[in-house]
Amino acid sequence: MKKNPGNFAFFQILFLVLPLLLFAKADFKYELHLNKHTAFVNEPIFLTFKVWQTDPKKIMFFEFAPVEDESTFELKLLRQKSNKSLNGTSVTFEYLIFPKKPGKTLLNLFFLVKRTSEERLATNNTGEPVKAKAIDTTDTREVIKPLKLNIKPLPKKVSLVGDYELKVSIDKNQTEVQSPVYLTLILKGVGAIPKNINLKPVIEDVRVFDDEPKVSIHYKKDGVHYEGKFSYALLSEKDFKIPEIEIDGFSYTKNRVYKLKSSPLAISVKPVNIKTLIDERDNPQSIYESFLRFREWFVYLLIFVSGYISAILVSSIRKFGYKRKEGNSFKKEVKSAKDAKTLLKLLLREDSLRYRVWIEKLEIEVYQGGKSNLKEIKKEILKSLA
């Protein structure tokens, strides 16, 4: 077959020009970066995707996100920052990725480019802020090769992944029967959010009341910055011991398993002192000192008698006015208690022994999922105050 020199020259020119045409049509560039391709389960991986347009004459919008698979990854968008300049628009996306399963896997990526023109933009602009989804655009799904990840299993079953610390404190180690001891636990660290954490102590013959935990979570490039404060009130009629607390963790930065462990705390519970007797037999006084003390007490006795007589006169006029006022504040709090937990805390604060019958009923509802007649309990308490 005879070759045509003209056709051959044409194909040579075409193969030389085609790459230049393709390059000229590319109106954007992007950078994709992972801080690691190998990680442990729940170890945070930081992903950065930056895209910018190379043709400033065009109007372009960009959408990007890792494809979420709830069984394989947990995703958190840290930041999406846009910059506009004379050269066009650039957008930076930052994600935290928490792998859930061990093994070699692929992270798929979604990348959409939206293009429009001044003419199409003008027909959609009604004076309100322009939004990419609200205007007429030509959308192109760009293909990005999936990212290969190697996810390693954790060395053992742990509740913490990252570097954490635990602080345990009590307000006192000696108390009385009706006075609770307050236990505070602070769990703080960087990594993944703690899983299956239950710090509530279980102590025989000790009633434990918990408050709402105060948890602070901040997502940053190195992972989750977590701080949880857990508060408990412990009430007992005899001495008890707060057992040690143990939490298993794994530090991916140090590649080692560790254990957070607190020391047991002994609490001494004393009975209520009705009165204190002072024995002064070991401190004899001179006759003169005794006389001065006798005279001092005699003056006090005269003041007491006069005050007693005055009190009788006042009480005969007001009768039981003071007594009626004395529990008004507590009665109002009982009446206004909206739920069982609020009323339980109120009774514990007021007198845990006096109101023990109702406290036990409320505990069953608050901590064991039982049911109680709140209206009837409040009625009985108010009746006991009459």
Helices and strands as residue ranges (DSSP letters): H 5-25, E 28-34, E 38-40, E 45-53, E 59-66, E 73-85, E 88-99, E 103-107, E 109-116, H 118-124, G 132-134, E 138-141, E 147-152, E 160-170, E 174-176, E 181-191, E 207-210, E 214-220, E 223-235, E 240-242, E 246-251, E 256-261, E 265-270, H 287-318, H 321-325, H 328-336, H 340-351, H 356-368, H 374-385
